[in-house]
Amino acid sequence: MKKIIVAEDDPAIGDILQLILEGDGYQVEVFVDGDSMMESKLDPPDLFLLDRQLINSDGLEVCRRLKSRDTTSNIPVIILSASDHVAEMARSAGANAFLEKPFTMQRLRDLVARYV
């Protein structure tokens, strides 16, 4: 089973992402901040979904840290944000894709399927 780690500070959005992705057959772990995600001792996932603005951390900085580590550098990262101007910053941080909020379930599914 493919595994996705989600970092989303809004519990409602985190729950929705988890429900959609688990319904599609993925194993999902949700964190509300990037620091706790980075400190966890979980096995590396097949994909990271990171909100741009996280509690006590910046999703773009978390992406940079993930892409700089040998154990996670090749794992795709999708940045989520309500601000469309974040797309270029996400690419500069090493993200594989950007998804603007609000998004449709189908757009989320298509993007996730592209990278896992």
N, C-alpha and C positions, 0 to 999 in steps of 0.2 A: 504494500500500500504506500502510495506517495505521501510525503509529509510536507506540510506547509506551516511555517511559523509566521504569525501575524503580530505586529506591534501596532496597537490602536488605542489611543487614550480615551476614546468615547466608548463606554461599555456597551451601549446599544448597537453601535456600528460593529464593534468586535463580535457581539453575539450574532448579528446578521451574517457577517462574513463566515463565522464558524458554521452556522446552520446551512448556508448555501454550499460551502465547500465540503462539509461532511456529507451532505446530501448527494454530492457528486462523487463520493467515495474516497475523499482525501482524509488523512489524519491531520487534525489541526490543533495547534497549541497557540493560545492567545496571551499576549503580554500587554500591559497598559503603558509600559515605558521601555525605552531601548536599553537602559542600564541593566535592568533585571534580566532582560532577554540575553544580553551579552555575557552576563555573569552565570547564566544557567549552564548546567552540565549536560544538556540534552544532546542527543546525536544530531549531527548536521541534517537539516531538512533538504528537500528537493527545490524549495522556493521560499523566499522571504517576501512578505507583503508589509511594507512599512509606511505608516502615516508620516507625513512631513513634520507635524507638530506633535510631539510626545511629551508626557509628563517628565520634567527634569532632563530632557534630551531632545536633540534635533534629529529627525529621521534621515536627513542628508548626511549628517556626521556619522550616524550609526551605519549607513550604507558605506561610507568611506572606510570605516573601521572593518566592516565585513569584507570588503574588497581588498583590504591590505593584509588579511590573515591567510596563511597557506590553507587552512582547513575550510575556509568559506569563500575564498576568492572566486571560485568557479561556479558558485551557486547563484542562480538568477535572483535579482531583486526588482520588485515593482514598488514604486513610490506612489502613495495615494495623497491627494491634496485637493482642497476646495479652490485653490488658486492656480489658474492655468499658467501663470508666469513661472511656476516652479518646474515646468517640464525641462527647460534648458539646464537649470541648476541640478535636477535629478540626473540628467545625462552626464554632467560634469562631475558629479559625485560617484559615477560608476554604475548607476542603475541601468538595468536592461530595458525598463519600460516605465511609463508614467500613466496613471489613471486618475482623471479628474473627477472629483465628487461634485454633484451626485452622478452616479453611474448606473447603468442598467445591469441587472443580473446577467444578461447574456453577454454584455461587454466584459464583465468580470470573468465569466466562465471562459470566453474565447481567449482572453489574455493569459489566464492561468494555464489553460490547455496548451498554449503556444510555448510555454517555458518549462512545463514539467514532463 
